Amino acid sequence: MKKKAVVWALFLMSGAMVPLSILAQSEKHVSQRVLLEKRAPGVYITSVGTYTSDYKAEGESGKRAVLQLHNNYRFTIEVAVYNVEDEPIFVGNKKMDVVGVVYDLDSYSEESEKQPTKRMSQEVLTGISLDSGESLMISVPFEHVTKDSEIRVPFQIAEESRSTIGGSDPQHFAVFMGKFMQDSEGKKK
């Protein structure tokens, strides 16, 4: 009888050990992931809306698109930005601060031929950091978010220490395809 009780106790203990080891492995697995939300890219851009601005370059209408740059990594990224609006703007009834950001503009002809890439930037830039889970509201000319265009925002991973043979850090891009732009007119404050 005593032998049966010992065997039974060992059986119960081994049954408890299996779930504990599975739990330990799953916790380790979670901590090794680099993404906060596993179904989303590391850094991505979504459409927020549009507004009318006094800030416009030659050939621009003054209508601007507001996009949101999301950091879905578990670490900090860095982005080059510049001032676009002196005061917060309104998109719909939401008040928000927006900045300009360095980006590459890719566009395609009606025959789907890629046009030369244009680097959109300003002379005065500031590097900012977006911590894990943070996002940034950016503003671009509405003319740049057509159904035949893509905006590619370069960013760097703050802790990334590897570099190429030429000595430069690896370059990463978040991409927004113009065909996903929603048009909800907002007003500048």
N, C-alpha and C positions, 0 to 999 in steps of 0.2 A: 504494500500500500504506500509506503514511504517512497519507494522507487517511482511509483506512478505519479505521486505528487511532485517530485523533483522534475520528472520528464514534462509534466504539464506546466510547471513554472517556467522551465526553459523554453517551451513552445510559445508561451505567452510573451516572454521577454523578446524572443527573436521576432515575433510578429510586430512588436512595438518598435524594434530597431529598424525594420524596413521602412516604415513611414517616416521615421526621424531622418534616415539617410536620404530619402527622396526629398524631404523638406530642405535639408542642408544643401543638397545639390541645386534645387530650384532657387534658393536664396543666393547662392554663389552665381548662378546663371544671370539672375536679375542684376546684380551689381556689376557684371561684366558687359552689359549692354551699353552701347554708346548713344542710343536714342531714347528720349523720354517717351514718345508715342511711337510704338513700333510700326504702325501703319503709315507713318508720314516720313518724308525725306528728312535728312539732317538739318538743312536750311531750305526754307521754301517761301514763296511769295503768294499772297492772296489778294484779291481785288476788294477794295472797301467802297469806293464810289468816286464821284467827281465834284469839283467846285470851280468857281471862276476866280481868277487871281489877277492882280495888277502886275505881277511878276511875269514877264514874257520876253522871250528873245525874238529877234527878227524872224518873221515867217510863222510865228506861233499865234494861236487865237486867244490865249489867256485861259482857256479851259484846261484844267489839269486833272490828272488821274491820281487818286490816292491808293497806294498799295501798302500791304503790311508784310514786312520781312520778319519771319519767325525763326528763332534759333531752337531747334528741336534736339540739339546735342546736349549731352551731360557736361559739356565744357564750354568755355567762353570763345566767342568768335570776334573778329575785328573787321570793321567796315569803314570806308572813307566817305565822309558826308560833308555837306556845306549848307549854309543858311538859304532858305527859299522864301519863307514868310517871316515877317517881323512879329506877327501876333498869331495866336491860335486861329484856326479856320473852323468852319462848320461844314460838315457833310451830313445832309439831312438835318437832324436836330442834335447831332453829336459834335461837341467841341473837342478839337484835338490839335496837337502840335505836330507839324510835319517838317521833314528836312529833305534836301536834295541828296542824291547819292550818285557816286560814280557808277556808270553802267555801260555795257556794250549794247548797241542796238543792231540787231540783225533783222533784215527785211527780205521779203521774197517777192518776185515779180508775179504777174498773173500766170505765167508759165511755170511757176514754182522754182525759178532760178534764184539762187541766193545772191543778193546784192552785197557789195563790200561792207564789212562791219564798221560801224562808226562808234568811237569811244566818246561818251557824253560825260563831261566833267567841267569843273570850274577851277579857277586859279587858286582860290583859298579853300583848302580842305582841312578837315579835322578827322583824326582817327578816333572812333569810339568803340567801346567794347559792349557786346551784348552777352550777358550772362546766360547760363542755361535756363531755358524756358521763357526768356524775354523776347519782346518783339519791338519793332520800330516802324513808325508810319513814315512812308516816303512819298514824295510828290514828283511826278514826271509830266511833261507835256502830253495832253490827250492824243495829239497826233502821233505819238510814238507807240500807242497801244492799239494798233489796227489788227484786223483778223489775219494779216499777213506779216506780223512782226513778232519778235521775241526780245525781251529785255533780259540781259544776263548781268547780275550784280556780283562783282568779285568780292570775295571775303577770304580772310585767313583765320586759321585756327590758332588761338593765342599760345597754346602749349606745344604747338608743333615745332620740333627742333630740327627735323631732317631738312636737308637742302639738296638740290641737284648738283651735278658736277660743275655747272656754270655758277653756282653759289647762290641762286635765288630760291626762295621758299616755294613750295608747291602752291599752285593757284587753284582755288575752288570757286565755283559759280552757283548762284541760286538763279533759276530761270523762271520767267513769267511769260506765257504765251498770250499775246494780245487778244486772241479769240475768246479768252475767258474773262475779259473786262466787262463788269456790269456798269450800266450808266444810270446813276442816281444823282441828279444835280444838287449840289450843296451851295451854300453861299459863304463867301469870306466875311469874317467879322469886320 
